[in-house]
Structures are given as structure tokens and as C-alpha cells.
């Protein structure tokens, strides 16, 4: 089965996430003969058409975002320190990195340690699963300090749109996301490191 790309604009497209196999959305940025991937998904039917070599940014180390890493020709790989423990050999990104019209940046998250984002043309920013939180024992859990830091990073992005993995349609307005995250942050209890929400409360999705 041919891989279907969904186009966002003349430069950006993506391969849609799936449940079986569980695979994250794969962001694709093509510019001046170079192809960048934001995450690589998992499962043979998620691998884009092979090219001479991709430049890849991994959002974090979870299998549904990284499983195809060994199946692609990679020219350059960018990972966080935490992701680098699972997938060695990449350039470690520990602070914001500007590469032409692209901006790779660390993104604090309650979902996983060492998340990265990728901003394109100051218009769209891939954020992977970073908006999500921990889910266990019937509740959602946000680390209050990480959430505060995440909100600050998102506010400083130029992009008005966020590309959120596993979100139907991928695109979300940054202002809507920030409103939801700030509402959740306002629920924190002084002295408590975690903000706990019931499972009925969807978290920035």
C-alpha cells in the first residue's frame, strides 16, 4: 500500500498517525532538495519513499515515534539527551538550534523526558506528544514545574499553529492550546508537585 501524504502547504506535509500498528504522525518538510522528517513512526507501511538521505528530528524516545529509525537512509539525526540514550549516534540538542528556516528546540513535557519541537518558517511548530501528560490509575498527571516551563516555551514561539501528534487533523491554534494549559496550571495546589485531573478531563487534545 502506498504511503499517503497529507499536504499542509507547499513545504510541509505529514503521514497520518495510526492505531494498528501504533504509529505517530510523521512530519515531512521539503525545501531546496532537502527532506526533513519530524519523527519516523513505526510499522513498514509508515515509511516514506526512500530518498538519498533524510534529516531527522525525533520528538522523544517512544516506539511509535522512533520505530522506523533503522529503516531509513539518514543524513543527519537530531535528538535530546534522553532520546540519545535509546537511539545513539545523533546530534544532541540541549538548547534552541536554528538551521535555516527551521528551529529545533527543547520542549519541557510531563509526557516524556527530553522532548524536542521543530518550528518551520515561524508559522507551524511540530510538538509531538509534548502537550500530553502522564496517564495512570484513572487520572491525568502534570508536573507543575514542567507545565509552567512548557507554557513559557510555547509563548516564545513565533508560530501561531502547533502540529500535535495523534490529534485528528494535526493542526491546533497555539492560542487555544495555551488557554487550556494555563487553565490546567491554575489548578495547581501550593506545595504539590503534580496537578492531577480526573480521567474525564481531556488534556490539551
QUIFEN-V822204 format. One record per backbone hydrogen bond with DSSP energy under -0.5 kcal/mol. NH is the residue of the N-H (numbers start at 1). CO is the residue of the C=O. If there is no record, write none. Layout:
BEGIN
{{NH | CO} {NH | CO}}
END
This chain:
BEGIN
{{5 | 3} {6 | 14} {7 | 5} {8 | 12} {9 | 12} {13 | 28} {14 | 6} {15 | 26} {16 | 4} {16 | 14} {18 | 23} {20 | 21} {23 | 18} {23 | 21} {24 | 64} {26 | 15} {27 | 25} {27 | 38} {28 | 13} {29 | 36} {30 | 11} {31 | 34} {34 | 31} {36 | 29} {36 | 34} {37 | 55} {38 | 27} {39 | 37} {39 | 57} {40 | 65} {41 | 65} {46 | 43} {47 | 44} {54 | 73} {55 | 35} {56 | 54} {56 | 76} {57 | 37} {58 | 78} {59 | 57} {65 | 62} {66 | 62} {67 | 63} {68 | 41} {69 | 66} {71 | 68} {72 | 69} {74 | 72} {75 | 54} {75 | 73} {76 | 54} {78 | 56} {79 | 91} {84 | 80} {85 | 81} {85 | 82} {86 | 82} {86 | 83} {87 | 83} {90 | 87} {91 | 77} {93 | 79} {94 | 92} {97 | 104} {99 | 97} {99 | 102} {102 | 99} {103 | 119} {104 | 97} {105 | 117} {107 | 115} {111 | 132} {116 | 59} {117 | 105} {118 | 126} {119 | 103} {120 | 124} {121 | 101} {123 | 120} {124 | 120} {125 | 161} {126 | 118} {127 | 163} {128 | 163} {130 | 127} {132 | 129} {134 | 141} {136 | 139} {139 | 136} {140 | 197} {141 | 134} {142 | 195} {144 | 142} {144 | 193} {147 | 143} {148 | 144} {149 | 145} {150 | 146} {151 | 147} {152 | 148} {153 | 149} {154 | 150} {155 | 151} {156 | 152} {157 | 153} {157 | 154} {161 | 123} {162 | 172} {163 | 125} {164 | 162} {164 | 170} {165 | 128} {165 | 163} {167 | 164} {168 | 166} {170 | 167} {171 | 169} {172 | 162} {174 | 160} {177 | 173} {178 | 174} {179 | 175} {180 | 176} {181 | 177} {182 | 178} {183 | 179} {184 | 180} {185 | 181} {186 | 182} {187 | 184} {188 | 185} {190 | 188} {192 | 189} {193 | 191} {195 | 142} {196 | 194} {197 | 140} {199 | 138} {201 | 198} {202 | 200} {204 | 202}}
END
